[in-house]
Amino acid sequence: MAEKPIYIENQYMGRDRSWVSVRLVLALFCFVAYYLNIERENESQLFLIVGSAVIFVSIVMMYMLHYRITVVQGSVKLSGLWTTRLVKIDLNSIVKVECKPYSNFFINNPVYNLHQRGKIKFYAGGKDAVWLTDRDGLIYIIGTQRQVELQQAILKAKAKPSTQHPG
């Protein structure tokens, strides 16, 4: 029997405000260029098509699941898009759980299971993250929209000993 999740959160690809802003400015540029070049029919239609495509792709990306955070008893599971592998973090090896900002940068790229300088990063959008440090000094940075809830769920899953019910 599968364990009941303590916490579940979905992170979507296109919901980060900074990247939505970049896509909207690009679409606005295309629509303004279309309006200014209305006399030259062929060139102006290209701007209209590109601007509409940017808006359409932006809407599709807002509903595209980047990864799912699931906290169950004793572990945190991160499952990503189509071809990504399930990442399971054993909470028995975690020595520190902290709420910190994801990064100091204004715009961050979405990442899944990015290994970089002793850190493993998971990020889709926002500024908040939960930092998990294991016994070996490896740091997991999990971007989240609900930082305090995720931290409390991880602490709850780590505190209780796992019990198996005979079935």
Secondary structure, 3 states (H helix, E strand, C coil): CCCCCCEEEEEECCCCHHHHHHHHHHHHHHHHHHHHCCCCHHHHHHHHHHHHHHHHHHHHHHCCEEEEEEEECCEEEEEECCCCCCEEEEHHHEEEEEEEECCCCCCCCCEEEEEECCEEEEECCCCEEEEEEECCCCEEEEECCCHHHHHHHHHHHHHCCCCCCCC
